[in-house]
Amino acid sequence: MSLPRVHVLELQASDEDLLQRFYERNPLYFEQVNGAPPRPDEAREEIRDLPPEGWSFSAKRLLGYADDQGELVAMASLVSDLMAPRVWLVGLFIVATELHGSPAAREIYAELERWMRRRGAAWVRLGVVVGNDARNASGSARALPRCAGAMASAWASASTRCG
């Protein structure tokens, strides 16, 4: 399947049902990380979740990549200015299972990176779950452009200058 035409939207609390449907249609990440499908409150928790108390940041954002029917084909959870100005965290990046094996993850991530740069990001930290490789591209560093870096540990994080 090729990359569908998508538009980016910043998800709000009112988009909880949309995000939950996406999670339930694409449970692979949750099964790999938690050993179970997404919980019924998974979207609500992602929308409400913030970095730990005492960590400085300017905003937490959830982006959705919606197809022409308005359904999500990807999502990203972002934190801007995390611990330092212009350092952003991609805490979660999931691409629809039906798009795995296509260029979609790379193309959507490249758009995500451009979106962050337009809003001031100079560095990006990316959390990666090992086992999430190019054959299963729901967010793998190996399936992403050079700016994401390469991961090697069971739970890895990299900082890479973008631009």
C-alpha positions as CSV (number, residue, x, y, z in Angstrom):
1,M,0.0,0.0,0.0
2,S,1.4,3.4,-0.8
3,L,1.3,6.5,1.4
4,P,-2.2,7.9,1.5
5,R,-2.8,11.6,1.2
6,V,-2.7,12.9,4.8
7,H,-3.2,16.1,6.6
8,V,-1.7,17.0,10.0
9,L,-3.9,18.0,12.9
10,E,-3.0,18.8,16.4
11,L,-5.1,16.5,18.5
12,Q,-7.1,17.9,21.4
13,A,-9.0,16.3,24.3
14,S,-12.1,16.3,21.9
15,D,-10.2,13.9,19.6
16,E,-9.9,11.2,22.2
17,D,-12.3,8.8,20.4
18,L,-10.4,9.3,17.1
19,L,-7.1,8.5,18.8
20,Q,-8.5,5.5,20.6
21,R,-9.9,4.1,17.4
22,F,-6.5,4.4,15.8
23,Y,-4.9,2.6,18.7
24,E,-7.4,-0.2,18.6
25,R,-7.0,-0.6,14.8
26,N,-3.2,-0.7,15.3
27,P,-2.5,-2.6,18.5
28,L,1.0,-3.8,17.5
29,Y,3.0,-1.2,19.4
30,F,1.0,-1.9,22.6
31,E,1.3,-5.6,22.2
32,Q,5.1,-5.3,21.8
33,V,5.6,-2.8,24.7
34,N,2.9,-3.8,27.1
35,G,2.2,-7.4,26.1
36,A,-1.5,-6.5,25.6
37,P,-3.7,-4.5,23.3
38,P,-4.3,-0.8,24.1
39,R,-6.4,-0.2,27.2
40,P,-9.9,1.4,26.8
41,D,-8.4,4.6,28.3
42,E,-5.2,4.6,26.4
43,A,-6.0,7.7,24.3
44,R,-7.2,9.6,27.3
45,E,-4.0,8.9,29.2
46,E,-1.8,9.9,26.2
47,I,-3.7,13.2,25.9
48,R,-3.3,13.9,29.6
49,D,0.2,12.6,30.1
50,L,2.9,15.1,30.8
51,P,6.7,14.8,31.5
52,P,7.6,14.1,35.2
53,E,7.2,16.9,37.7
54,G,10.3,19.1,37.7
55,W,11.2,18.6,34.1
56,S,11.1,21.9,32.2
57,F,9.3,22.0,28.8
58,S,7.1,24.5,27.0
59,A,4.4,22.3,25.6
60,K,3.2,18.7,25.0
61,R,1.5,18.2,21.7
62,L,-0.2,15.2,20.0
63,L,-0.2,15.2,16.2
64,G,-2.5,13.1,14.1
65,Y,-2.0,12.3,10.4
66,A,-5.5,11.9,9.0
67,D,-6.5,10.4,5.7
68,D,-9.2,11.8,3.4
69,Q,-11.9,10.1,5.5
70,G,-10.6,11.8,8.7
71,E,-9.2,8.6,10.2
72,L,-5.7,8.6,11.6
73,V,-3.0,6.7,9.7
74,A,-0.2,7.9,12.1
75,M,0.3,9.8,15.4
76,A,3.1,11.4,17.3
77,S,3.5,12.6,20.8
78,L,5.8,15.5,21.2
79,V,7.3,17.6,24.0
80,S,9.0,20.9,23.1
81,D,11.9,22.6,24.8
82,L,12.4,19.6,27.0
83,M,15.1,20.4,29.6
84,A,16.6,22.9,27.2
85,P,15.4,25.4,24.5
86,R,14.9,24.0,21.0
87,V,15.2,20.4,22.2
88,W,12.1,18.4,21.3
89,L,11.2,14.8,22.3
90,V,9.3,12.4,20.0
91,G,8.0,10.2,22.8
92,L,5.7,8.1,20.7
93,F,5.4,7.7,16.9
94,I,3.0,5.1,15.5
95,V,2.1,4.4,11.9
96,A,-0.9,2.3,10.9
97,T,0.0,-1.4,10.6
98,E,-1.4,-1.5,7.1
99,L,1.4,1.0,6.1
100,H,4.2,-1.1,7.5
101,G,6.7,-2.1,4.8
102,S,5.8,1.0,2.8
103,P,7.7,4.3,2.7
104,A,5.0,5.8,5.0
105,A,6.9,5.9,8.3
106,R,9.9,7.6,6.7
107,E,7.7,10.1,4.7
108,I,5.4,10.9,7.7
109,Y,8.5,11.2,10.0
110,A,10.1,13.6,7.5
111,E,7.0,15.7,7.6
112,L,7.0,15.6,11.4
113,E,10.6,16.8,11.5
114,R,9.7,19.7,9.2
115,W,6.7,20.5,11.3
116,M,9.0,20.6,14.5
117,R,11.7,22.7,12.7
118,R,9.1,25.3,11.6
119,R,8.2,25.7,15.3
120,G,11.8,26.1,16.5
121,A,13.2,22.6,17.1
122,A,16.9,22.4,16.6
123,W,17.5,19.0,18.3
124,V,15.2,16.0,18.4
125,R,15.2,13.2,21.0
126,L,13.6,10.0,19.8
127,G,12.7,7.1,22.1
128,V,12.8,3.7,20.3
129,V,11.6,0.3,21.3
130,V,14.1,-2.4,20.2
131,G,12.5,-5.0,18.0
132,N,10.6,-2.3,16.2
133,D,12.8,-2.5,13.0
134,A,12.4,-1.6,9.4
135,R,10.1,-4.6,8.7
136,N,7.8,-3.3,11.4
137,A,8.1,0.5,10.8
138,S,5.7,1.9,13.4
139,G,8.5,4.2,14.7
140,S,11.9,2.5,14.2
141,A,15.0,4.6,14.1
142,R,16.3,2.3,11.5
143,A,13.2,3.1,9.4
144,L,13.6,6.8,9.8
145,P,15.8,9.5,8.2
146,R,19.3,10.3,9.4
147,C,18.2,12.9,11.8
148,A,16.6,10.3,14.1
149,G,19.9,8.5,14.7
150,A,20.4,4.8,15.3
151,M,19.5,2.9,18.4
152,A,21.2,-0.1,20.0
153,S,19.8,-0.8,23.5
154,A,16.6,-2.4,24.8
155,W,15.1,1.1,25.3
156,A,17.1,3.7,23.6
157,S,17.0,7.4,23.2
158,A,19.1,9.6,20.9
159,S,19.6,13.3,20.5
160,T,20.4,14.4,17.0
161,R,20.7,17.9,15.5
162,C,18.1,18.4,12.8
163,G,18.4,20.7,9.9
